[in-house]
Every structure is written in structure tokens, then in C-alpha cells.
């Protein structure tokens, strides 16, 4: 019994060490250190890159998002305020990511649990999409039912890819291993034949707004699907059209544009309880900072809508 208590104490000390914040100036948005606030949202830089299958570089995503965020205008003309003052956003100091994929996913799960236990809102910057099953683990335990609002070019419903069950190409399939998880996906335009049988068997849990049908999307249906649910938002940046987001490992044409993306997130923020989020698969391209800036502004918009609607 004493041994178990000791292990728990050691684990708690480890978590407390891990949850150290960057200074305001060095964290997300580069807020003046003189500005004091109580945090409600926590940014977690988690540049996991273990299973990328085409372009690489996602491990550099978090630091480049944070760097670009220092150029994001803090005033939001749509919301007519500086949202960060009403939210309170802190950024965790980067910590070591285990080389073992399963251990890495357990680590991000424990970090999110610690943040949730403090009644704060976690937003993880990946890294590749394989982070999401780890990110949602404490949410799955906390909520009787949880819906994933999933932006992506790919369905990510493969059971394995290149022999790895926790591949970035299997991220949503692994989330659906939890029986209380359902999915609403936007922007899907790439799915393998092997994923179709699983999709058909799980129609009651998976709703896809296909990119090819964008002109006919019924957003009233989306509003009804998401109404009053606890929702975790996972955003693979390749869900955006490759004309505005080529800085990703597997860019695809025919995707989401900026304004329609924000409209979907706004509908969600007004009609459901967004409980956490991750943004992943940014692979920065040297000298093309506009793509990093886009993701930084997207993160600020998600937080602004979450807390101000």
C-alpha cells in the first residue's frame, strides 16, 4: 500500500514539473509579461512525429505556430474586443516526448488529464494526427458521451497503416475504439477502399460532410447533430485547401477555405460545449511564414469562439 502511495506522489511531482508555463511573452500570442490574468486555456506544444508517410517536419509545428502567433493582431474586429483578455491563455514549456509512440500518447493523455483536473481548457499543438487518441483519453473518461468535430482531408479510419495501429492514418479509428465516441468530419476527400466497410458498419457513429459536396452541405443538419453535445475539436490542417495550406505532409486540393471553416467552428461554439482541441499536421516550410501564421490565427479564433460565444 505504501509503495502505491509513493508511486502516486512521484507521478504527481512529475506532472507538476511538466506543467510549467512559458512566460507570457514567450508563449502563445506573445502577451506582455506585465499583463496578469488567471488562465482558463492552456496551450500544449507536443511535436510528436513518429509515423509520417510522405512529407515530414510536423515536429517543428508547435514552435512555429507559437512564433507566428506573436504577429497575430490581438484585437478581433468580428468580436469587437481583445479576446485574450477575456480568456486567459498560458503555454506549457515544451517537454521531452518519448521515442516510444505508446508512451508518448500516454504522456499527452496524462498532461490533458492534469489540465482538466484543474478545470482548464487544453489545446494541443502537434505534431502529427496520431496524437489525438492520446489527447482525448481523459475526455472519454470524464464524459458519458463525447463527439469529435474532425477537420481533415483524410478519413483516418484505417485499422493500421504501414503496420502501425496508432499511425496518423488511423487516428480517428483509434478514437472510435472508445464506444462512447462519435465523429462529425468536415472536408474529407481522401479515403481508401479498405476503410469503406468500417464506415458502413458505423454509420450511426460517423457523419461525414464530404468535400465534394461542399456546395450542398446542410449546416442546419450539422447544427442539430452537434446541439448540446460535449465536443472535442481535432483539426488536421490538411483539411484546408492546399492552395492556402501546402505546409502539411499530405496536402490535398478541393478542401476547406478560411471563411467557411470559421463558420463551421462558430456554429459549433454557439450550439455545443467544446471541451478541448488539438491542431496538428503543420509541417512548416522555411521562408513561408504565412502558413504558420494561418494556423496561429486559427487557434486564436477557436479559443475566441469557444469562450466568447
Beta strands, then each sheet from edge to edge (+ up, - down):
strand 1: 41-46
strand 2: 89-91
strand 3: 121-126
strand 4: 146-151
strand 5: 181-188
strand 6: 206-210
strand 7: 230-236
strand 8: 273-280
sheet 1: 2+ 1+ 3+ 8+ 7+ 4+ 5+ 6+
end
